[in-house]
Amino acid sequence: MEETFGTKLEKEYKTYSMELAGRTLSVDVGRVAAQANGAAFMHYGDTTVLSTATASEEPREGVDFFPLSVEYEEKMYAVGKMPGGFNKREGKASENAILTSRVIDRPMRPLFPKDYRNDVTLDNMVMSVDPECRPELVAMLGSAIATCISDIPFAGPCAMTQIGMSDGEFIVNPSQKQWDEGDLQLTVASTAEKVIMIEAGAKEIPEATMIEAIYKAHDVNQQIIAFINQIVADCGREKKPYVSFAVPEELFEAIKQIVPAEEMERAVFTDNKQVREENVRRITERCREAFADNEEWLAMIDAAIYQYEKKTVRKMILKDHKRPDGRKITQIRPLAAEIDIIPRAHGSAMFTRGQTQICDVVTLAPLSEMQKIEGLDDNIVEKRYVHQYNFPSYSVGETKPSRGPGRREIGHGALAEKALIPVLPGKEEFPYAIRAVSETFESNGSTSQASICASCMALMAAGVPIKKMVAGISCGLVTGDTDDDYIVLTDIQGLEDFFGDMDFKVAGTHDGITAIQMDIKIHGLTRPIVEEAIARTKAAREYILNDIMEPCISEPRPTVSEYAPKIKMFEIDPDKIGDVVGQRGKTINEIIARTGVQIDIDDDGKVSVCGTDQKKMDEAIHMIKIITTEFYEGEVLSGTVVSIKEFGAFIEFAPGKEGLVHISRIAKERIAHVEDVLTLGDTVKVVCLGKDKMGRYSFSIKDCKE
């Protein structure tokens, strides 16, 4: 009898494909990760990403928010590389991975039910990278597809498209090279009707051009949504029912009997955040006492008061055009700008808007200090400008231990960095690595845009010759029951952000947009809202630049701070680099030891000398030029006696650069011994006599006329 070990697995799965921007996008469903609620094995060119959507069976206890996690995992095998370090294993998520996760999260989160409390994880694993097809885009689409075909409650589909621009022409889903080198880096997410998320970096793109690009992406998204709908119709799972955590209407009515609408309006309508919070705390305590015997309602009091407060603020803004702090709809909070508040920093500035206050500190360093990043590409990326953002708990009157930057802090820093990169000078003009750190002193809405303003002024105070000034501002939104029932708010504070529908951040110069970040809590924006928000931010940006920032500092300082390193750059013959470096670095290290400067040389022969003492820098430069320059007959040089022989003395002009003065050329009279005139360590002047028959230079002390 023949023994049977098993049967061959015949895996059945479906593949769907569409043409997208000249390349084939295909999705395998049912091929892998079958135990996830939804899985899409994505292929775009040779880029391959596995996207999964998974939800817990039961709601998470003790939370009053939707617990969504979005992950973007960069596997080094995707580009045929071994991870660095001893472990040879991928470590914590890179900044690019974190920023990509945020871009996926922001458009998808609003499409889940607001009262859904089951844990949901959207995981994207990059398994192969084709430079022509950016994996970030594939992951964005994969998350949308995996969620749409799953049984997880979701009001999709949504789709995302990226737009680049070169020579004034838009590029749909550009390659990595086109993305990096182009004038626009725009990502737009849409539902079938509206735009739901915008993220952009740009080289001063005019507002009208930006709107055109946004809606070109929106049009492409409609094609992708039609494609997703076909997949869902063919193999999508029925959505599961879930336990709703919405606050019962009876509880709202009971609270209104205790706290009438007029009292809630008085409690929340103040320009002082702390006063408002204290007012709401007292109302909450009264309701707790009133419902002390009702355990079910008591557990929902915080959520109910939050909703009551939210409805009150939204109603007053939308119907009465009344903002919590009394401002007009288009009015910006009181502004202030200062520079040089940190005495020995290379550059510093503080920007205050209402109860939002940012101090930005700039540090300059040699180009060798640039941040080096190993990513999913063929090269190690060097970041010359690094912008970091910190958000300590005291800035909002809270206390908690510092655990380092979270995803929000990394995102805000990246947004400010993106806004300022287009106006930075080139390395040839300003050969420095630049670090800007935005410290949040106080927060009540839109600290990221205050960071942009503070950073711009700190860069100018540090003597960085930026091309133009950049400012940022945010607009909010409150919507009613119809698409044309809405109010756009200029410069939203924290309360308007929490209770509103949109946070639309735009940064730029007088001439155009350099960065956008837009996220919302509703199912999309109509085109009139997008156009009005961009127009509002343009007007507000002009005011901030003209009336606040320019009176504080109108142009970059002509020189860097006395505390900043000074850098001089020059070029040498690349063939002479070895002479400057010396065997095992002996020559260059000797120059550094003698002068205390920092020296960097690239493969093209560009030399950077950095130090704080100009005299020592000039000395180092002089040494390098002596080492790399041929001597000419009659040239007078100064050197040190480093060796004495019977036949003459060796004079060092620079580390590794020596010449012989024959005993007959030391003194005008005849001498029997070199030591009769010279001693080791003597500094002497010599004249070059040219080369001998062997091609060696000879020098003379006695023929030197100086």
C-alpha positions in Angstrom: 0.0 0.0 0.0 1.4 3.4 -1.1 1.8 5.8 1.8 0.2 9.2 1.4 1.9 12.2 2.9 -0.6 14.9 1.8 -2.1 16.7 -1.2 -0.9 19.6 -3.3 -2.4 22.9 -2.3 -4.4 24.5 -5.1 -4.7 28.1 -4.0 -7.4 30.1 -5.8 -7.3 33.8 -5.8 -8.4 36.7 -8.0 -6.3 39.3 -9.7 -7.7 42.7 -10.8 -5.8 45.3 -12.9 -6.1 48.7 -14.4 -3.9 51.1 -16.3 -2.8 54.0 -14.1 -0.6 56.8 -15.4 0.9 54.6 -18.1 1.6 51.6 -15.9 -0.3 48.6 -14.8 -1.7 48.5 -11.2 -2.7 45.0 -10.2 -4.2 43.6 -7.0 -4.3 40.0 -5.9 -7.1 39.2 -3.5 -7.2 35.8 -1.6 -3.6 35.0 -2.5 -1.9 35.8 0.8 -2.8 36.8 4.4 -6.2 35.1 4.3 -6.7 35.5 8.1 -6.7 39.3 8.0 -10.1 40.9 7.6 -8.9 42.2 4.3 -5.7 41.8 2.3 -4.5 43.3 -1.0 -1.3 42.1 -2.6 -0.4 45.2 -4.6 1.8 45.4 -7.7 2.6 48.6 -9.6 5.5 48.0 -12.0 7.9 46.0 -9.9 6.9 47.7 -6.7 5.1 45.2 -4.4 3.3 46.0 -1.2 1.2 43.8 1.0 -1.6 45.8 2.6 -3.8 44.3 5.3 -6.7 45.5 7.4 -7.5 43.8 10.7 -10.0 44.6 13.4 -10.5 43.2 16.9 -13.6 41.1 17.6 -14.6 43.2 20.6 -14.4 47.0 21.4 -11.5 48.1 23.5 -12.6 49.0 27.0 -12.1 52.3 28.6 -11.5 54.5 25.5 -13.5 57.3 24.1 -11.9 57.4 20.6 -11.5 55.2 17.6 -8.3 53.1 18.1 -6.8 53.1 14.6 -3.2 52.2 14.0 -1.5 52.6 10.6 1.9 51.0 9.9 4.2 51.3 6.9 7.1 48.9 7.0 10.2 49.3 4.9 12.0 46.0 4.3 15.6 46.4 3.1 15.3 43.2 1.0 12.9 45.2 -1.1 16.0 46.9 -2.7 18.4 44.0 -2.2 20.2 45.4 0.8 21.2 44.1 4.2 20.1 46.2 7.1 23.0 48.1 8.8 24.2 47.5 12.4 25.0 44.3 14.2 21.5 42.9 14.3 21.0 42.8 10.5 17.4 43.4 11.2 15.1 46.3 10.5 14.8 48.6 13.5 12.4 51.3 14.4 10.4 53.0 11.7 12.2 55.7 9.7 10.9 59.2 9.5 9.7 58.5 6.0 7.8 55.5 7.2 6.1 57.5 10.0 5.2 60.3 7.6 3.8 57.8 5.1 1.7 56.2 7.9 0.3 59.7 8.8 -0.6 60.4 5.1 -2.5 57.1 5.0 -4.2 57.6 8.4 -5.5 61.1 7.7 -7.9 60.5 4.8 -9.1 57.1 6.1 -9.8 57.8 9.7 -12.9 60.0 9.0 -14.5 57.3 6.9 -14.7 54.9 9.9 -17.8 55.3 12.1 -17.2 57.9 14.8 -18.7 55.7 17.5 -16.6 52.6 16.5 -14.3 51.4 19.4 -12.8 48.2 17.9 -9.1 48.2 17.4 -8.2 48.5 13.7 -4.7 48.1 12.2 -3.8 48.9 8.7 -0.4 47.3 7.9 1.6 48.0 4.8 4.8 45.9 4.1 7.0 47.1 1.3 8.5 44.0 -0.3 9.9 45.2 -3.6 10.7 48.7 -4.9 10.7 49.9 -8.5 12.1 53.4 -8.6 9.5 54.2 -11.3 6.6 53.4 -9.0 6.8 54.9 -5.5 5.9 52.4 -2.8 4.3 55.1 -0.6 1.5 55.5 -3.3 1.0 51.8 -3.6 0.6 51.4 0.2 -1.9 54.2 0.3 -4.0 52.5 -2.4 -3.5 49.1 -0.8 -4.8 50.2 2.6 -7.9 51.7 0.9 -8.6 48.5 -1.1 -7.9 46.1 1.9 -10.3 48.0 4.1 -13.0 48.3 1.4 -13.1 44.6 0.7 -13.0 43.7 4.4 -15.9 43.3 6.8 -14.7 46.3 8.8 -17.3 49.2 8.8 -15.9 51.8 6.4 -17.6 54.5 4.3 -15.2 54.1 1.4 -13.9 53.7 -1.1 -11.3 56.4 -1.2 -8.3 56.7 -3.5 -5.0 58.6 -3.6 -3.0 60.1 -6.4 0.3 62.0 -6.5 1.1 64.9 -8.8 4.6 66.1 -9.7 5.6 69.0 -12.0 8.5 69.6 -14.3 8.9 72.5 -16.7 5.3 73.6 -15.9 3.8 70.3 -16.8 1.9 68.0 -14.3 3.1 64.4 -13.9 0.6 61.9 -12.6 2.2 59.4 -10.1 5.8 60.5 -10.9 8.8 58.3 -10.5 11.1 58.7 -7.4 13.5 60.8 -9.5 10.7 63.1 -10.9 9.3 63.4 -7.4 12.6 64.4 -5.8 13.7 66.8 -8.6 10.4 68.4 -9.6 8.7 71.6 -8.5 5.7 70.0 -6.9 5.1 67.0 -4.5 1.4 66.7 -4.1 -0.7 63.9 -2.7 -4.5 64.1 -2.9 -7.0 61.7 -1.4 -10.6 61.7 -2.6 -13.9 59.9 -2.1 -16.3 59.5 -5.0 -17.6 63.1 -4.5 -15.0 65.2 -2.6 -11.4 65.8 -1.8 -10.6 64.4 1.7 -6.9 65.0 2.2 -4.1 67.2 0.7 -0.4 67.1 1.4 2.0 69.2 -0.7 5.5 70.5 -0.9 6.1 73.0 -3.7 8.6 75.6 -5.1 6.4 78.6 -4.7 3.5 77.3 -6.8 0.8 80.0 -7.5 -2.6 79.3 -5.8 -4.4 78.9 -9.1 -1.9 76.3 -10.3 -2.1 74.4 -7.0 -5.9 74.2 -7.2 -5.6 72.9 -10.8 -3.2 70.2 -9.7 -5.4 69.2 -6.8 -8.4 68.6 -9.0 -6.3 66.9 -11.7 -5.5 64.4 -8.9 -9.1 64.3 -7.9 -10.1 63.3 -11.4 -7.6 60.4 -11.5 -8.9 59.3 -8.1 -12.3 58.8 -9.6 -10.9 56.3 -12.0 -9.3 54.4 -9.1 -12.5 54.5 -7.1 -14.4 53.0 -10.0 -11.8 50.2 -10.1 -12.1 49.6 -6.3 -15.9 49.5 -6.6 -15.5 46.6 -9.2 -13.3 44.7 -6.8 -15.7 45.2 -3.9 -18.7 44.2 -6.0 -16.9 41.0 -7.0 -15.3 39.8 -3.8 -16.0 42.3 -1.0 -17.2 41.0 2.3 -20.4 42.1 4.0 -19.7 44.7 6.7 -20.0 43.5 10.3 -22.4 45.1 12.7 -20.7 46.7 15.7 -21.4 48.0 19.2 -22.2 51.7 19.0 -20.7 54.0 21.7 -22.8 57.0 20.7 -24.1 59.0 23.6 -27.9 58.4 24.1 -30.2 61.3 23.2 -31.9 60.9 26.6 -28.7 61.7 28.4 -28.3 64.9 26.3 -31.8 66.0 27.2 -31.2 65.3 30.9 -27.9 67.4 30.8 -29.7 70.3 29.1 -32.2 70.4 32.0 -29.2 70.9 34.4 -27.1 73.1 32.1 -29.2 75.2 29.7 -27.8 76.1 26.3 -27.2 79.7 27.4 -25.0 78.6 30.3 -22.9 76.4 28.1 -22.4 79.2 25.7 -21.2 81.5 28.5 -18.8 78.7 29.7 -17.1 78.1 26.4 -17.1 81.5 24.8 -13.9 83.1 26.1 -10.4 83.8 24.7 -8.7 82.2 27.6 -8.2 78.4 27.3 -7.7 77.8 31.0 -10.8 79.8 32.0 -12.9 77.7 29.5 -11.5 74.4 30.8 -12.3 75.4 34.4 -15.9 76.4 33.4 -16.4 73.1 31.6 -14.9 71.2 34.6 -17.4 72.7 37.0 -20.3 71.9 34.6 -19.1 68.3 34.4 -18.9 68.0 38.2 -22.5 69.2 38.6 -23.6 66.6 36.1 -21.7 63.9 37.9 -23.4 64.7 41.1 -26.8 64.8 39.4 -26.3 61.3 37.9 -24.4 59.7 40.8 -27.0 56.9 41.0 -27.1 56.1 37.3 -23.9 54.1 36.6 -24.6 53.8 32.9 -25.0 57.5 32.4 -22.2 58.4 34.8 -19.7 56.4 32.6 -20.7 58.6 29.6 -20.7 62.0 31.3 -17.3 63.1 29.9 -18.3 62.1 26.3 -21.7 63.7 26.7 -20.3 67.1 27.9 -17.7 67.0 25.1 -20.5 66.5 22.6 -22.6 69.2 24.2 -19.7 71.7 24.2 -19.0 70.7 20.5 -22.6 71.3 19.4 -22.7 74.6 21.2 -19.6 75.9 19.6 -20.5 74.7 16.1 -24.0 76.2 16.3 -22.8 79.6 17.4 -20.2 79.7 14.7 -22.4 78.4 11.9 -25.6 80.2 12.7 -24.5 83.3 14.5 -21.0 83.7 13.1 -19.7 84.0 16.6 -16.3 82.5 17.5 -15.4 81.3 21.0 -12.9 84.2 21.6 -15.0 86.9 20.0 -13.0 87.3 16.8 -14.4 87.9 13.4 -14.5 85.0 11.0 -11.5 86.3 9.1 -9.6 87.7 12.0 -6.2 86.4 13.2 -5.4 86.3 16.9 -2.9 88.9 18.3 0.6 88.4 16.9 4.1 89.1 18.1 7.5 88.5 16.7 11.0 88.7 18.3 14.5 87.7 17.4 17.7 87.0 19.4 16.0 85.7 22.5 18.7 83.0 23.1 22.0 84.8 23.6 24.7 82.5 22.3 22.6 80.5 19.8 23.6 81.0 16.1 20.1 82.3 15.4 16.8 82.4 17.4 13.3 83.8 17.1 10.0 83.6 18.9 6.6 83.9 17.2 3.4 84.2 19.3 -0.2 84.0 18.0 -2.7 84.3 20.8 -1.9 81.4 23.3 0.3 79.7 20.8 4.0 80.4 21.2 7.0 78.9 19.4 10.7 79.6 20.0 12.9 78.5 17.2 16.7 78.0 17.5 19.0 77.6 14.5 22.4 75.9 14.6 25.0 76.0 11.8 27.6 73.3 11.2 30.0 72.1 8.4 28.5 70.2 5.6 30.1 67.0 7.0 27.4 67.2 9.8 24.6 66.7 7.3 22.1 64.0 8.4 22.6 60.8 6.4 19.6 58.6 5.8 19.5 55.0 4.5 16.2 54.4 2.8 14.6 52.3 0.1 16.6 53.6 -2.7 20.1 53.1 -4.2 21.8 55.9 -2.3 22.2 57.3 1.2 20.3 60.5 1.3 22.0 63.5 2.8 19.8 66.1 4.5 21.4 69.5 4.7 18.5 71.2 6.4 16.8 69.4 9.4 13.8 70.9 11.1 12.7 69.4 14.4 9.6 70.2 16.5 9.1 69.5 20.2 5.8 69.6 22.1 6.3 69.3 25.9 3.4 68.7 28.1 3.7 72.1 29.9 2.8 73.9 26.7 -0.8 72.8 27.3 -0.7 72.9 31.1 -0.4 69.2 31.5 2.2 66.9 33.1 3.6 63.7 31.7 7.1 62.2 31.2 9.0 63.0 28.0 9.3 59.9 25.8 10.9 61.6 22.8 9.2 62.8 19.7 6.0 61.0 18.6 4.4 60.8 15.2 2.7 64.2 15.6 6.0 65.9 16.5 7.8 64.3 13.6 5.0 65.3 11.2 5.0 68.9 12.3 8.7 69.1 12.0 8.6 67.6 8.5 5.9 70.1 7.4 7.9 73.1 8.6 11.0 71.6 6.9 9.1 71.2 3.6 7.8 74.8 3.8 11.3 76.3 4.1 13.5 74.1 1.9 12.5 76.0 -1.4 13.9 79.3 -0.1 17.2 78.0 1.3 20.5 79.0 -0.5 22.6 76.4 -2.3 25.6 74.8 -0.8 27.9 76.8 -2.9 26.5 80.1 -1.7 26.1 79.0 1.9 28.3 75.9 2.7 26.6 75.0 6.0 24.5 72.2 7.4 21.5 73.8 9.1 19.4 72.5 12.1 16.3 74.4 13.2 14.5 73.3 16.4 11.0 74.6 17.2 10.3 74.5 20.9 6.6 74.8 21.8 6.3 77.1 24.8 2.5 77.4 24.6 -0.1 75.7 22.5 -3.6 76.6 21.6 -3.9 75.7 17.9 -1.7 75.6 14.8 1.8 75.4 16.4 3.1 73.9 13.2 2.4 77.1 11.3 3.8 79.3 14.1 6.9 77.1 13.8 7.3 78.0 10.1 7.1 81.7 11.0 9.6 81.5 13.9 12.0 79.3 11.9 12.0 81.7 8.9 13.0 84.6 11.3 15.6 82.5 13.1 17.2 81.5 9.9 17.5 85.2 8.9 18.8 86.1 12.3 21.5 83.4 11.9 22.7 85.0 8.7 21.3 82.3 6.4 20.7 84.1 3.1 17.2 82.7 2.4 15.7 83.8 -0.9 12.4 84.9 0.4 10.4 85.0 3.7 7.9 82.2 4.4 4.9 82.3 6.7 2.2 79.8 7.5 -1.4 79.9 8.7 -4.3 77.5 9.2 -8.0 77.7 8.3 -10.8 75.7 9.9 -14.3 74.8 8.9 -17.7 74.3 10.3 -20.3 72.6 8.1 -24.1 72.3 8.3 -26.5 69.9 6.7 -25.9 70.8 3.0 -22.8 71.3 0.9 -23.3 75.1 0.7 -24.0 75.6 4.4 -20.5 76.2 5.9 -18.2 78.7 7.5 -14.4 78.9 6.8 -12.5 80.2 9.8 -9.2 82.0 9.5 -6.5 81.0 12.1 -8.3 78.4 14.2 -7.5 77.9 17.8 -7.5 74.6 19.6 -11.2 74.5 20.4 -12.2 75.3 16.8 -9.8 72.6 15.6 -11.2 70.0 18.1 -14.9 70.8 17.3 -14.5 71.8 13.7 -14.3 69.8 10.5 -11.0 70.8 9.0 -7.5 71.9 9.6 -6.2 73.4 6.4 -2.5 74.5 6.8 -0.8 76.5 4.0 2.7 78.0 4.0 4.4 80.1 1.4 6.0 83.3 0.3 4.5 86.4 -1.2 4.7 84.7 -4.6 3.4 81.2 -4.0 2.8 78.1 -1.9 5.6 76.0 -0.5 3.7 73.5 1.7 0.1 72.3 2.4 -1.3 69.9 4.9 -5.0 69.5 5.0 -6.9 66.9 7.0 -10.6 66.8 7.9 -13.1 64.9 10.1 -15.9 64.8 7.6 -16.4 62.9 4.3 -14.7 65.4 2.1 -14.6 69.1 0.9 -16.3 70.6 -2.1 -14.2 72.7 -4.5 -15.6 76.0 -3.3 -14.4 75.2 0.2 -10.9 74.3 -1.0 -10.7 77.5 -3.1 -11.9 79.7 -0.3 -9.5 78.1 2.2 -6.5 78.7 -0.1 -7.6 82.3 -0.7 -8.0 82.9 3.0 -4.6 81.6 3.8 -3.1 83.7 1.1 -4.5 86.9 2.5 -3.5 86.0 6.1 0.0 85.0 5.0 0.5 88.4 3.3 -0.6 90.1 6.5 1.8 88.1 8.7 4.7 88.7 6.4 4.1 92.4 5.8 2.9 93.6 9.3 4.5 91.2 11.8 7.6 89.4 10.5 9.2 92.0 8.2 9.1 94.8 10.8 10.9 92.4 13.1 13.6 91.3 10.6 13.3 92.3 7.0 16.3 90.5 5.5 19.0 88.0 6.4 21.9 89.3 8.4 25.0 89.8 6.2 27.2 87.6 8.4 26.7 84.6 10.7 26.9 85.0 14.4 30.2 85.4 16.2 29.4 82.1 17.9 28.7 80.2 14.7 31.6 78.4 12.9 33.1 80.2 9.9 33.5 78.2 6.7 35.7 78.9 3.7 35.5 76.8 0.6 37.9 76.5 -2.2 39.0 73.9 -4.8 42.1 71.9 -5.3 43.3 69.6 -8.1 41.5 66.2 -7.3 44.8 64.5 -8.1 46.3 66.3 -5.1 43.8 65.1 -2.6 46.1 62.2 -1.6 48.9 64.7 -0.8 46.6 66.7 1.5 45.3 63.6 3.3 48.7 61.9 3.5 49.4 58.2 4.3 46.6 57.0 6.7 45.5 60.6 7.1 48.7 61.7 8.7 49.0 65.0 6.8 45.5 66.3 7.2 45.4 65.3 10.9 48.6 67.2 11.5 47.0 70.3 9.9 43.9 69.9 12.1 46.0 69.4 15.2 48.1 72.5 14.6 45.2 74.8 13.7 42.1 73.4 15.5 39.9 73.7 12.4 37.7 71.1 10.7 38.6 70.1 7.2 36.4 68.2 4.7 37.4 67.3 1.2 35.0 65.7 -1.4 36.0 63.6 -4.3 35.8 66.5 -6.7 38.5 68.4 -4.8 36.2 70.9 -3.0 37.7 71.7 0.3 35.8 73.1 3.3 37.7 74.6 6.2 35.6 75.3 9.3 36.5 77.1 12.5 35.8 80.0 14.9 39.3 81.6 14.7 39.8 83.3 11.4 43.6 83.4 11.8 43.8 79.7 12.4 41.5 79.0 9.4 43.7 81.2 7.1 46.8 79.2 8.4 45.1 75.9 7.5 44.1 77.2 4.1 47.7 78.4 3.5 49.1 74.9 4.4 46.7 73.1 2.0 47.5 75.5 -0.8 51.2 75.0 -0.3 50.8 71.2 -0.3 48.8 71.3 -3.5 50.6 74.0 -5.4 53.8 73.7 -7.4 56.6 76.1 -6.4 58.0 78.5 -8.9 61.5 79.8 -9.2 62.0 82.9 -7.1 59.0 82.3 -4.8 59.8 83.2 -1.2 58.5 80.9 1.5 58.5 80.6 5.2 59.2 77.2 6.9 60.5 75.4 9.9 63.7 73.4 10.2 62.7 69.8 10.8 65.8 67.9 10.1 69.5 68.6 9.9 72.0 66.5 7.9 75.7 66.9 7.1 74.8 68.1 3.6 72.0 70.6 4.6 68.7 71.2 6.3 65.2 70.1 5.5 62.6 72.8 5.8 58.9 72.0 6.3 56.5 74.5 4.6 53.4 72.5 5.5 52.7 69.1 6.9 54.1 66.6 4.4 55.7 69.3 2.3 59.4 69.7 2.8 62.4 71.0 0.8 66.2 70.8 1.1 68.5 73.8 1.6 72.0 72.6 0.8 74.8 73.6 3.3 76.3 75.8 0.6 73.0 77.8 0.4 72.5 78.5 4.1 74.9 81.4 4.7 76.8 83.9 2.5 80.0 82.8 4.1 81.3 79.3 4.1 80.2 77.1 7.1 81.6 73.8 8.2 78.5 72.5 10.0 74.8 73.2 9.5 74.4 73.4 13.3 76.7 76.5 13.3 73.7 78.5 11.8 70.5 76.5 12.2 68.8 74.7 15.0 65.8 72.3 14.9 62.6 74.3 15.1 64.0 77.5 13.7 61.6 79.4 11.4 63.4 80.6 8.3 62.7 82.3 4.9 63.8 80.7 1.8 63.7 81.3 -1.9 62.9 78.6 -4.5 65.7 78.0 -7.0 63.7 75.7 -9.2 64.1 72.0 -9.9 67.3 70.0 -10.2 68.0 67.3 -12.8 66.0 64.8 -10.7 62.9 67.0 -10.6 63.4 67.9 -7.0 63.1 71.5 -5.7 66.0 73.2 -4.2 65.9 76.2 -1.9 68.3 78.9 -0.6 68.4 80.9 2.6 71.3 83.1 1.6 69.8 84.2 -1.7 66.5 85.2 -0.1 66.3 89.0 -0.3 63.4 89.4 2.1 
